[in-house]
């Protein structure tokens, strides 16, 4: 298991755990980051990560991406 920030761009990963406070977990789940879901890193720019999740392209901060374990 590793944080989303060090995932290889272009490689599809399964979300294994979403950490953080309950409010943070709920926010990420509302964006589509659910355990068992697929996520693909498109690019990492300045620490922020752009990902494809549930047919949507989303940018998340480095801090948030570190809470998503793949």
MDTraj code that builds the backbone (N, CA, C; nanometers):
import mdtraj as md
import numpy as np

residues = "UNK UNK UNK UNK UNK UNK UNK UNK UNK UNK UNK UNK UNK UNK UNK UNK UNK UNK UNK UNK UNK UNK UNK UNK UNK UNK UNK UNK UNK UNK UNK UNK UNK UNK UNK UNK UNK UNK UNK UNK UNK UNK UNK UNK UNK UNK UNK UNK UNK UNK UNK UNK UNK UNK UNK UNK UNK UNK UNK UNK UNK UNK UNK UNK UNK UNK UNK UNK UNK UNK".split()
xyz = np.array([
    [0.0852, -0.1178, 0.0000],
    [0.0000, 0.0000, 0.0000],
    [0.0895, 0.1238, 0.0000],
    [0.0502, 0.2235, -0.0803],
    [0.1281, 0.3471, -0.0887],
    [0.0318, 0.4641, -0.1075],
    [0.0746, 0.5859, -0.0709],
    [-0.0119, 0.7018, -0.0938],
    [-0.0220, 0.7338, -0.2429],
    [-0.1314, 0.7953, -0.2803],
    [-0.1571, 0.8293, -0.4199],
    [-0.0482, 0.9199, -0.4775],
    [0.0184, 0.9976, -0.3924],
    [0.1210, 1.0913, -0.4399],
    [0.2396, 1.0226, -0.5062],
    [0.2657, 0.8947, -0.4742],
    [0.3805, 0.8268, -0.5354],
    [0.3384, 0.7213, -0.6382],
    [0.2101, 0.7206, -0.6743],
    [0.1638, 0.6281, -0.7786],
    [0.2219, 0.6708, -0.9135],
    [0.2422, 0.5751, -1.0010],
    [0.3006, 0.6012, -1.1327],
    [0.1936, 0.6589, -1.2255],
    [0.2198, 0.7754, -1.2878],
    [0.1215, 0.8333, -1.3807],
    [0.0872, 0.7378, -1.4945],
    [-0.0416, 0.7308, -1.5268],
    [-0.0886, 0.6459, -1.6347],
    [-0.1249, 0.5049, -1.5911],
    [-0.0897, 0.4674, -1.4701],
    [-0.1174, 0.3328, -1.4204],
    [-0.2438, 0.3344, -1.3346],
    [-0.3377, 0.2424, -1.3641],
    [-0.4615, 0.2356, -1.2858],
    [-0.4356, 0.1644, -1.1536],
    [-0.4875, 0.2211, -1.0459],
    [-0.4715, 0.1643, -0.9120],
    [-0.6075, 0.1491, -0.8463],
    [-0.6175, 0.0557, -0.7537],
    [-0.7388, 0.0407, -0.6736],
    [-0.7193, 0.1114, -0.5403],
    [-0.8222, 0.1819, -0.4977],
    [-0.8157, 0.2517, -0.3695],
    [-0.8351, 0.1485, -0.2593],
    [-0.7392, 0.1425, -0.1668],
    [-0.7448, 0.0444, -0.0588],
    [-0.7922, 0.1055, 0.0720],
    [-0.7630, 0.2355, 0.0921],
    [-0.8019, 0.3009, 0.2162],
    [-0.8052, 0.4504, 0.1955],
    [-0.9008, 0.5166, 0.2607],
    [-0.9085, 0.6625, 0.2598],
    [-0.8986, 0.7057, 0.4049],
    [-0.7935, 0.7799, 0.4379],
    [-0.7692, 0.8210, 0.5761],
    [-0.8124, 0.9634, 0.6033],
    [-0.7778, 1.0098, 0.7207],
    [-0.8093, 1.1471, 0.7598],
    [-0.9274, 1.1538, 0.8548],
    [-0.9661, 1.2762, 0.8869],
    [-1.0804, 1.2992, 0.9745],
    [-1.2078, 1.2559, 0.9029],
    [-1.3146, 1.2280, 0.9779],
    [-1.4406, 1.1864, 0.9143],
    [-1.4901, 1.2844, 0.8079],
    [-1.4732, 1.4152, 0.8310],
    [-1.5175, 1.5147, 0.7325],
    [-1.4350, 1.5041, 0.6038],
    [-1.3049, 1.4807, 0.6197],
    [-1.2156, 1.4672, 0.5043],
    [-1.2502, 1.3426, 0.4242],
    [-1.2723, 1.2305, 0.4944],
    [-1.3089, 1.1061, 0.4262],
    [-1.4397, 1.1226, 0.3502],
    [-1.5374, 1.1891, 0.4123],
    [-1.6665, 1.2103, 0.3465],
    [-1.6500, 1.2962, 0.2220],
    [-1.5687, 1.4016, 0.2317],
    [-1.5429, 1.4897, 0.1173],
    [-1.4820, 1.4113, 0.0012],
    [-1.3809, 1.3291, 0.0313],
    [-1.3149, 1.2502, -0.0728],
    [-1.4100, 1.1458, -0.1320],
    [-1.4935, 1.0849, -0.0480],
    [-1.5907, 0.9881, -0.0983],
    [-1.6922, 1.0545, -0.1903],
    [-1.7314, 1.1758, -0.1582],
    [-1.8246, 1.2501, -0.2443],
    [-1.7627, 1.2806, -0.3799],
    [-1.6298, 1.2932, -0.3855],
    [-1.5609, 1.3164, -0.5127],
    [-1.5446, 1.1876, -0.5924],
    [-1.5667, 1.0729, -0.5277],
    [-1.5554, 0.9453, -0.5967],
    [-1.4428, 0.8573, -0.5487],
    [-1.3689, 0.9009, -0.4473],
    [-1.2582, 0.8217, -0.3930],
    [-1.3127, 0.7248, -0.2886],
    [-1.3623, 0.6096, -0.3352],
    [-1.4186, 0.5092, -0.2457],
    [-1.3320, 0.3831, -0.2484],
    [-1.3282, 0.3122, -0.1374],
    [-1.2486, 0.1892, -0.1275],
    [-1.2973, 0.0902, -0.2326],
    [-1.2019, 0.0355, -0.3068],
    [-1.2335, -0.0589, -0.4130],
    [-1.2502, 0.0067, -0.5488],
    [-1.2557, 0.1389, -0.5519],
    [-1.2698, 0.2122, -0.6776],
    [-1.1363, 0.2264, -0.7488],
    [-1.1435, 0.2479, -0.8795],
    [-1.0222, 0.2644, -0.9599],
    [-0.9859, 0.4123, -0.9692],
    [-0.8561, 0.4399, -0.9656],
    [-0.8060, 0.5767, -0.9800],
    [-0.6781, 0.5714, -1.0638],
    [-0.6665, 0.6658, -1.1568],
    [-0.5477, 0.6743, -1.2417],
    [-0.4877, 0.8131, -1.2289],
    [-0.3599, 0.8194, -1.1947],
    [-0.2902, 0.9482, -1.1866],
    [-0.2591, 0.9940, -1.3285],
    [-0.3023, 1.1157, -1.3623],
    [-0.2742, 1.1733, -1.4932],
    [-0.1427, 1.2514, -1.4892],
    [-0.1289, 1.3358, -1.3865],
    [-0.0078, 1.4170, -1.3736],
    [0.0081, 1.4648, -1.2302],
    [0.1320, 1.4938, -1.1939],
    [0.1624, 1.5546, -1.0649],
    [0.2323, 1.6867, -1.0935],
    [0.1679, 1.7967, -1.0531],
    [0.2196, 1.9304, -1.0826],
    [0.2360, 2.0076, -0.9524],
    [0.3588, 2.0388, -0.9190],
    [0.3855, 2.1172, -0.7986],
    [0.3333, 2.0523, -0.6718],
    [0.3327, 1.9201, -0.6672],
    [0.2832, 1.8511, -0.5493],
    [0.1363, 1.8154, -0.5581],
    [0.0599, 1.8894, -0.6383],
    [-0.0808, 1.8574, -0.6573],
    [-0.0925, 1.7446, -0.7588],
    [-0.1988, 1.6657, -0.7477],
    [-0.2148, 1.5481, -0.8318],
    [-0.3443, 1.5598, -0.9116],
    [-0.3359, 1.5346, -1.0419],
    [-0.4541, 1.5305, -1.1274],
    [-0.4827, 1.3834, -1.1554],
    [-0.6062, 1.3412, -1.1255],
    [-0.6425, 1.2000, -1.1394],
    [-0.7717, 1.1830, -1.2175],
    [-0.7881, 1.0635, -1.2737],
    [-0.9158, 1.0215, -1.3308],
    [-0.9793, 0.9281, -1.2302],
    [-1.1004, 0.9612, -1.1877],
    [-1.1743, 0.8748, -1.0974],
    [-1.3209, 0.8806, -1.1380],
    [-1.3814, 0.7648, -1.1602],
    [-1.5219, 0.7551, -1.2013],
    [-1.5522, 0.8436, -1.3217],
    [-1.4731, 0.8323, -1.4267],
    [-1.4911, 0.9074, -1.5517],
    [-1.4849, 1.0585, -1.5350],
    [-1.4218, 1.1066, -1.4286],
    [-1.4044, 1.2502, -1.4066],
    [-1.2570, 1.2787, -1.3820],
    [-1.2137, 1.3955, -1.4252],
    [-1.0766, 1.4387, -1.3997],
    [-1.0803, 1.5367, -1.2829],
    [-1.0055, 1.5048, -1.1776],
    [-1.0097, 1.5832, -1.0541],
    [-0.8674, 1.6174, -1.0110],
    [-0.8483, 1.7390, -0.9615],
    [-0.7198, 1.7794, -0.9048],
    [-0.7339, 1.7807, -0.7527],
    [-0.6405, 1.7155, -0.6854],
    [-0.6404, 1.7151, -0.5391],
    [-0.5037, 1.7615, -0.4898],
    [-0.5033, 1.8232, -0.3734],
    [-0.3779, 1.8727, -0.3165],
    [-0.2913, 1.7558, -0.2707],
    [-0.1653, 1.7839, -0.2510],
    [-0.0714, 1.6818, -0.2029],
    [-0.1181, 1.6270, -0.0677],
    [-0.1662, 1.7157, 0.0182],
    [-0.2131, 1.6754, 0.1506],
    [-0.3291, 1.5752, 0.1411],
    [-0.4256, 1.6035, 0.0523],
    [-0.5394, 1.5130, 0.0336],
    [-0.4944, 1.3828, -0.0318],
    [-0.4072, 1.3916, -0.1307],
    [-0.3605, 1.2730, -0.2027],
    [-0.2841, 1.1788, -0.1091],
    [-0.2173, 1.2327, -0.0080],
    [-0.1451, 1.1492, 0.0883],
    [-0.2391, 1.0677, 0.1757],
    [-0.3658, 1.1076, 0.1847],
    [-0.4644, 1.0363, 0.2656],
    [-0.5282, 0.9210, 0.1876],
    [-0.5070, 0.9185, 0.0552],
    [-0.5652, 0.8135, -0.0286],
    [-0.4593, 0.7074, -0.0531],
    [-0.4834, 0.5869, -0.0009],
    [-0.3870, 0.4773, -0.0139],
    [-0.4295, 0.3827, -0.1253],
    [-0.3336, 0.3498, -0.2124],
    [-0.3618, 0.2592, -0.3245],
    [-0.2697, 0.1382, -0.3179],
])
top = md.Topology()
chain = top.add_chain()
for i, resn in enumerate(residues, 1):
    res = top.add_residue(resn, chain, resSeq=i)
    for name in ("N", "CA", "C"):
        top.add_atom(name, md.element.get_by_symbol(name[0]), res)
traj = md.Trajectory(xyz[None], top)
